[in-house]
Amino acid sequence: MELVRETDADIWEVEALMDLCFAPGRTALSSYRLRDDVPPARDLCLLARGEAGEVAGAIRFWPVRIGGARDWDAMLLGPVAVHPTRQGEGLGAFLIQSGLDRAAVAGVDRVLLVGDAPYYRRFGFARLDGVEMPPPTNPDRVLGVWDWDGVAGEVCRAI
Ligand SMILES: CC(C)(COP(=O)(O)OP(=O)(O)OC[C@H]1O[C@@H](n2cnc3c(N)ncnc32)[C@H](O)[C@@H]1OP(=O)(O)O)[C@@H](O)C(=O)NCCC(=O)NCCS
C-alpha cells in the first residue's frame, strides 16, 4: 500500500471513493459549509493506492477558525474513508495517524472532527465542550485532540 500526498490529478478519484463510502447527500452536511471556497490543507491530504493503482483510502484536512473571545486556528480532520473491500485492516488508522503526524510536524496546534468517539478516542480525540460546529451537529460527535485548553466558540470558515 502506497501512501501519497493528494494532488489535483487525484481529486475525482478521491471524490468517487467518498461518494461510495458515505451516504448520498454527504456534501449537504453542515461541516461541508466550512469547506466551501476554502482550499484544503494539501500537505495533510493523503491517499493510499493499492497494487493496481486503485485508491483504497483517503483523508483530507481543512483549516478552520474558532471564533470566541478571540480567534484560534484549528484543523478539521475529514472526510476520511476506506474502500469497503479494505475496511477493518488498519488502513483507516494508518491514514488518520499519518495525517496527524504530518499536522504535528507542520505546527498545527489542534485538530477537530465530527465523528464517532468509540473509533476516534484511540487517536486521543475527546469530546470538545464549548466548541460549536454549524448546526445541526450532535455536540457529542464534536471531538478534538491536542491543545484545546480554554478554546471555545463557533467553528467558522478559515477565510
Ligand atoms: C471509518 C473508516 C475510515 C475506518 O477505516 P478502517 O480501515 O475500516 O479502520 P481500521 O481498520 O483502522 O479500524 C477498524 C476498527 O475500527 C472500528 N470502527 C470502524 N468504524 C467505527 C465506528 N464508526 N465506531 C466505532 N468503531 C469503529 C472497527 O469495528 C474495527 O474495530 P476492531 O479494530 O476492534 O476490529 C471506514 O470504516 C470508512 O471509510 N467508513 C465509511 C466512511 C466513514 O464513516 N468515515 C468516517 C466519518 S467520521
The ligand as an ORCA input file, in Angstrom:
! r2SCAN-3c Opt
* xyz 0 1
  C     -14.300      4.795      9.477
  C     -13.308      4.162      8.484
  C     -12.495      5.262      7.822
  C     -12.360      3.258      9.293
  O     -11.426      2.695      8.412
  P     -10.908      1.177      8.605
  O      -9.727      0.995      7.734
  O     -12.050      0.248      8.458
  O     -10.491      1.249     10.150
  P      -9.381      0.423     10.904
  O      -9.128     -0.870     10.180
  O      -8.248      1.290     11.208
  O     -10.115      0.125     12.274
  C     -11.139     -0.819     12.317
  C     -11.691     -0.859     13.721
  O     -12.439      0.349     13.948
  C     -13.777      0.007     14.280
  N     -14.660      1.026     13.742
  C     -14.784      1.419     12.456
  N     -15.715      2.387     12.361
  C     -16.163      2.615     13.624
  C     -17.123      3.476     14.179
  N     -17.819      4.324     13.437
  N     -17.322      3.426     15.523
  C     -16.641      2.584     16.305
  N     -15.689      1.724     15.832
  C     -15.484      1.742     14.506
  C     -13.992     -1.349     13.649
  O     -15.035     -2.032     14.285
  C     -12.643     -2.004     13.896
  O     -12.581     -2.414     15.242
  P     -11.523     -3.539     15.738
  O     -10.143     -2.985     15.499
  O     -11.833     -3.708     17.180
  O     -11.834     -4.724     14.884
  C     -14.028      3.277      7.444
  O     -14.799      2.297      8.118
  C     -14.925      4.043      6.492
  O     -14.483      4.503      5.453
  N     -16.217      4.167      6.829
  C     -17.176      4.865      5.973
  C     -16.920      6.338      5.962
  C     -16.901      6.913      7.360
  O     -17.782      6.631      8.173
  N     -15.880      7.748      7.640
  C     -15.687      8.352      8.923
  C     -16.577      9.508      9.105
  S     -16.480     10.177     10.736
*
